[in-house]
Amino acid sequence: MSSEGNRRKKRPRSYKVIVVPSENAGSPRTWETTTRKLAMLGVAVFFAVAFVTVLLLGYTPIGWYVPIQNPELEQRYGRQIVETQERLNTLAEQVMVLRDYNTQLRKALGEQGVRDTSAARNASNTYASREPVTSNRVRIDAESAPIPWGAQVEYGDQDPAYNVVVTNSEGFRGAFPLLQPAEGFVTQGFDPTRSHYGIDYATQRGTPVYASTDGYVVFSGWTYEDGNVIILSHGGGYLTVYKHNQTLLKSVHTFVKRSELIALVGTSGKTSGGSHLHFEVWKDGMPLDPNEFLLTSIKRQ
């Protein structure tokens, strides 16, 4: 009998909760529970609180105010912030370049009162020497950058592609000129005092117009004053402008080679007095005398 009594299972401990209303508000209420039920209730409450906390931290603004140390997340987001900053810097540089092009194009098209935004960028000119300059000779790599207009080019005994010396002189006079853009007689030369910023070549309508040197087409369209205009960019702030064309043969963003056909001479535009090509050279938003850059100095006929 004693062995049977030892095998007898212990009954689980139970607890009673009695709620007695005050002032005869009702009959007392009784709840009975066990240790196991209390443990299960505690676990359920713990997981419920943990679940709600995760939701609040992960999907509400409260998470931004709770500092949680996570080296992996910090490293990943830190790298993304650096990459985003680099992209923003690149975009800012591209915007500055576009502003400079816009200023130069508006000036080349005759718009007055345009603010020059390129002056602050002269220090980073494409053709600036990366070594201390002690004379007017600047060494460049001929394959990495175009040779500036009007520069005197000398080749050494080695491979010319890596031994090019450009001699700069005031006005860019030298032995590296532009090609004459069209055949014809010069009827009017460069005269900034009369707001004539180029050379007029009188010739027949339909005469070919050629690119004076390699460059990208940055404008190709019609304007009220100058008719059909095409503008080439050659790097370093240089532009060549071809006005009063009958037909434009190249579109914007096209790369053209030296002596490549780009337009046909015409009489378009309000300021055109007959069939001719008006040719201009610009540097950093300022007009220059094209005669200083042409293969031979052309005298007015």
C-alpha positions as CSV (number, residue, x, y, z in Angstrom):
1,M,0.0,0.0,0.0
2,S,2.9,2.3,0.8
3,S,4.4,1.7,-2.7
4,E,1.1,2.5,-4.3
5,G,0.9,5.7,-2.3
6,N,4.4,6.7,-3.5
7,R,3.5,6.3,-7.1
8,R,0.6,8.5,-6.7
9,K,1.1,11.6,-8.8
10,K,1.1,14.9,-7.2
11,R,-1.7,17.2,-8.2
12,P,-0.5,20.4,-9.8
13,R,-0.6,23.4,-7.5
14,S,-3.5,25.6,-8.2
15,Y,-4.3,29.2,-7.5
16,K,-7.6,31.0,-7.0
17,V,-8.2,34.7,-7.6
18,I,-11.3,36.0,-5.9
19,V,-12.7,39.5,-6.8
20,V,-15.1,40.9,-4.3
21,P,-17.2,43.9,-5.4
22,S,-17.5,46.8,-3.0
23,E,-20.8,47.8,-1.4
24,N,-22.8,44.9,-2.6
25,A,-22.2,45.8,-6.2
26,G,-22.5,42.2,-7.1
27,S,-21.5,38.7,-6.2
28,P,-17.8,37.8,-5.9
29,R,-16.1,36.2,-8.9
30,T,-13.5,33.5,-8.7
31,W,-10.8,32.4,-11.2
32,E,-8.8,29.3,-10.7
33,T,-5.5,28.6,-12.5
34,T,-2.4,26.4,-12.3
35,T,1.3,27.0,-12.5
36,R,1.4,25.6,-16.0
37,K,-1.3,28.0,-17.2
38,L,0.5,30.9,-15.6
39,A,3.8,30.0,-17.3
40,M,2.1,29.7,-20.7
41,L,0.4,33.0,-20.2
42,G,3.8,34.6,-19.4
43,V,5.4,33.2,-22.5
44,A,2.5,34.4,-24.6
45,V,2.7,37.9,-23.2
46,F,6.5,38.0,-23.8
47,F,6.2,37.1,-27.4
48,A,3.4,39.5,-27.9
49,V,5.4,42.4,-26.5
50,A,8.5,41.4,-28.6
51,F,6.4,41.3,-31.7
52,V,4.8,44.7,-31.1
53,T,8.3,46.1,-30.3
54,V,9.7,44.8,-33.6
55,L,6.8,46.3,-35.5
56,L,7.3,49.7,-33.8
57,L,11.0,49.9,-34.4
58,G,11.0,48.6,-37.9
59,Y,7.9,50.1,-39.5
60,T,7.3,53.4,-37.6
61,P,9.4,56.6,-37.1
62,I,10.0,55.5,-33.5
63,G,12.9,53.3,-34.8
64,W,14.8,56.4,-35.9
65,Y,15.1,57.6,-32.3
66,V,16.3,54.3,-30.9
67,P,20.1,53.9,-31.3
68,I,20.7,50.3,-32.3
69,Q,24.4,49.3,-32.9
70,N,24.8,47.1,-36.0
71,P,28.3,47.3,-37.5
72,E,27.2,45.5,-40.7
73,L,24.3,47.9,-41.4
74,E,26.5,50.9,-40.5
75,Q,29.1,49.7,-43.0
76,R,26.6,49.0,-45.8
77,Y,24.7,52.3,-45.4
78,G,28.0,54.2,-45.0
79,R,29.2,52.9,-48.3
80,Q,25.9,53.8,-49.9
81,I,26.2,57.4,-48.5
82,V,29.7,57.7,-50.0
83,E,28.6,56.4,-53.4
84,T,25.6,58.8,-53.4
85,Q,27.8,61.7,-52.5
86,E,30.2,60.9,-55.4
87,R,27.3,60.7,-57.8
88,L,26.0,64.1,-56.6
89,N,29.5,65.6,-57.1
90,T,29.6,64.2,-60.6
91,L,26.2,65.6,-61.4
92,A,27.2,69.0,-60.0
93,E,30.3,69.0,-62.3
94,Q,28.1,68.0,-65.3
95,V,25.7,70.8,-64.5
96,M,28.5,73.3,-64.4
97,V,29.8,72.1,-67.8
98,L,26.3,72.4,-69.3
99,R,25.9,75.9,-67.8
100,D,29.2,76.9,-69.5
101,Y,28.1,75.5,-72.8
102,N,24.8,77.3,-72.5
103,T,26.5,80.6,-71.8
104,Q,28.9,80.2,-74.7
105,L,26.1,79.2,-77.1
106,R,23.9,82.1,-76.1
107,K,26.8,84.5,-76.6
108,A,27.7,82.9,-79.9
109,L,24.1,83.3,-81.1
110,G,24.1,87.0,-80.3
111,E,22.2,87.2,-77.0
112,Q,23.3,90.2,-75.0
113,G,23.8,90.5,-71.3
114,V,24.6,86.9,-70.7
115,R,26.6,86.2,-67.6
116,D,29.8,84.3,-68.2
117,T,30.0,81.3,-65.8
118,S,33.2,79.8,-67.2
119,A,35.6,82.2,-65.6
120,A,35.6,80.3,-62.4
121,R,36.5,77.1,-64.2
122,N,39.6,78.4,-66.1
123,A,41.8,76.9,-63.4
124,S,40.7,73.4,-64.5
125,N,41.2,74.0,-68.2
126,T,41.6,70.9,-70.2
127,Y,44.8,72.1,-71.8
128,A,46.5,73.5,-68.6
129,S,49.9,72.0,-67.9
130,R,50.1,69.5,-65.0
131,E,53.8,70.4,-64.4
132,P,55.3,73.7,-63.3
133,V,55.7,75.9,-66.4
134,T,58.9,77.9,-66.7
135,S,58.4,79.0,-70.3
136,N,55.7,79.2,-73.0
137,R,56.1,75.5,-73.9
138,V,53.6,73.0,-72.6
139,R,54.0,69.2,-73.1
140,I,50.8,67.3,-73.7
141,D,49.9,63.7,-74.8
142,A,48.5,64.0,-78.3
143,E,46.3,60.9,-77.8
144,S,44.7,62.1,-74.6
145,A,43.6,65.6,-75.6
146,P,43.1,67.6,-78.8
147,I,45.8,70.2,-79.7
148,P,44.7,73.8,-79.1
149,W,44.0,76.0,-82.0
150,G,46.8,78.2,-83.2
151,A,49.4,76.3,-81.3
152,Q,52.8,75.7,-82.8
153,V,53.4,71.9,-82.8
154,E,56.8,70.4,-82.8
155,Y,57.5,66.6,-82.9
156,G,60.7,65.1,-81.4
157,D,62.7,62.2,-82.7
158,Q,60.5,59.7,-80.8
159,D,57.0,58.6,-81.4
160,P,55.0,61.8,-82.1
161,A,52.0,60.5,-80.1
162,Y,54.0,60.8,-76.9
163,N,56.4,63.6,-77.8
164,V,54.3,66.6,-78.8
165,V,55.3,70.1,-77.6
166,V,52.7,72.9,-78.0
167,T,54.1,76.4,-78.0
168,N,51.5,78.9,-76.7
169,S,51.7,82.5,-77.9
170,E,49.5,85.4,-77.3
171,G,46.6,85.4,-79.8
172,F,47.4,81.7,-80.5
173,R,49.3,82.5,-83.7
174,G,51.2,79.5,-85.0
175,A,51.5,76.6,-87.4
176,F,48.4,74.6,-86.3
177,P,45.6,76.5,-88.1
178,L,42.0,75.8,-89.0
179,L,40.8,75.0,-92.4
180,Q,38.8,77.6,-94.3
181,P,35.2,76.4,-93.9
182,A,34.0,77.4,-97.4
183,E,35.2,78.6,-100.8
184,G,34.5,82.2,-101.6
185,F,35.6,85.9,-101.3
186,V,35.9,87.6,-98.0
187,T,33.4,90.5,-98.1
188,Q,33.7,91.6,-94.4
189,G,36.2,90.7,-91.8
190,F,36.3,90.6,-88.0
191,D,35.2,93.9,-86.6
192,P,33.9,93.8,-83.0
193,T,33.4,97.6,-83.0
194,R,30.5,97.0,-85.4
195,S,29.4,93.8,-83.6
196,H,30.7,91.8,-86.5
197,Y,32.4,88.9,-84.8
198,G,33.4,86.8,-87.7
199,I,34.3,86.6,-91.4
200,D,31.8,86.7,-94.3
201,Y,32.5,84.4,-97.3
202,A,30.5,85.4,-100.3
203,T,29.7,82.4,-102.5
204,Q,26.9,80.7,-104.4
205,R,24.0,79.2,-102.6
206,G,24.5,75.4,-102.0
207,T,28.3,75.7,-101.7
208,P,29.6,73.1,-99.2
209,V,30.5,74.2,-95.7
210,Y,33.2,72.1,-94.0
211,A,34.2,71.6,-90.4
212,S,37.4,73.7,-89.8
213,T,38.7,71.0,-87.4
214,D,37.5,68.1,-85.3
215,G,34.7,68.7,-82.9
216,Y,31.2,67.9,-81.6
217,V,28.0,69.5,-82.8
218,V,26.5,71.4,-79.8
219,F,23.9,73.4,-81.7
220,S,22.2,72.7,-85.0
221,G,19.1,74.7,-85.7
222,W,17.3,77.9,-86.9
223,T,17.5,81.3,-85.3
224,Y,15.6,84.4,-86.3
225,E,18.6,86.7,-86.7
226,D,21.1,84.2,-88.2
227,G,19.0,81.6,-89.9
228,N,20.3,78.0,-90.0
229,V,23.2,77.9,-87.6
230,I,25.6,75.0,-86.7
231,I,28.1,75.3,-83.8
232,L,31.0,72.9,-83.1
233,S,32.8,72.5,-79.8
234,H,36.5,71.6,-79.9
235,G,37.3,71.4,-76.2
236,G,39.1,73.9,-74.0
237,G,36.3,76.4,-74.4
238,Y,36.7,76.8,-78.2
239,L,33.7,77.0,-80.5
240,T,33.3,77.6,-84.2
241,V,30.1,79.0,-85.6
242,Y,28.7,78.7,-89.1
243,K,25.7,81.0,-89.9
244,H,23.1,81.7,-92.6
245,N,23.2,78.2,-94.0
246,Q,20.7,76.9,-96.5
247,T,20.8,73.3,-95.1
248,L,22.3,71.8,-92.0
249,L,23.7,68.3,-92.5
250,K,24.7,67.4,-89.0
251,S,22.6,67.0,-85.8
252,V,23.5,67.8,-82.2
253,H,25.9,65.4,-80.4
254,T,27.4,64.3,-83.7
255,F,31.2,64.1,-83.8
256,V,32.7,65.5,-87.1
257,K,36.2,65.3,-88.5
258,R,38.3,68.1,-89.9
259,S,37.1,69.0,-93.4
260,E,33.9,67.0,-93.1
261,L,30.8,68.4,-94.8
262,I,28.4,69.9,-92.3
263,A,26.1,72.3,-94.1
264,L,25.4,74.2,-97.4
265,V,25.7,77.9,-97.9
266,G,22.5,79.9,-98.0
267,T,20.8,83.2,-97.3
268,S,18.8,82.3,-94.2
269,G,18.3,84.7,-91.3
270,K,17.1,88.3,-90.9
271,T,20.7,89.7,-91.0
272,S,21.7,87.9,-94.2
273,G,22.2,90.3,-97.1
274,G,22.9,87.6,-99.7
275,S,24.3,84.2,-100.3
276,H,27.3,83.9,-97.9
277,L,28.8,82.0,-94.9
278,H,29.4,83.9,-91.7
279,F,32.2,82.1,-89.8
280,E,33.1,82.8,-86.1
281,V,35.6,81.6,-83.5
282,W,34.8,81.8,-79.8
283,K,36.9,81.0,-76.7
284,D,35.3,80.9,-73.2
285,G,32.4,83.0,-74.4
286,M,34.6,85.7,-76.1
287,P,34.8,86.2,-79.9
288,L,38.2,85.9,-81.6
289,D,39.4,87.0,-85.0
290,P,39.2,83.8,-87.2
291,N,42.1,85.2,-89.3
292,E,44.4,84.3,-86.4
293,F,43.5,80.6,-86.7
294,L,43.1,80.0,-90.5
295,L,45.6,78.1,-92.6
296,T,46.6,81.4,-94.3
297,S,45.6,84.9,-93.4
298,I,42.9,85.8,-95.9
299,K,42.8,89.4,-96.9
300,R,39.5,91.1,-97.7
301,Q,38.7,91.3,-101.4
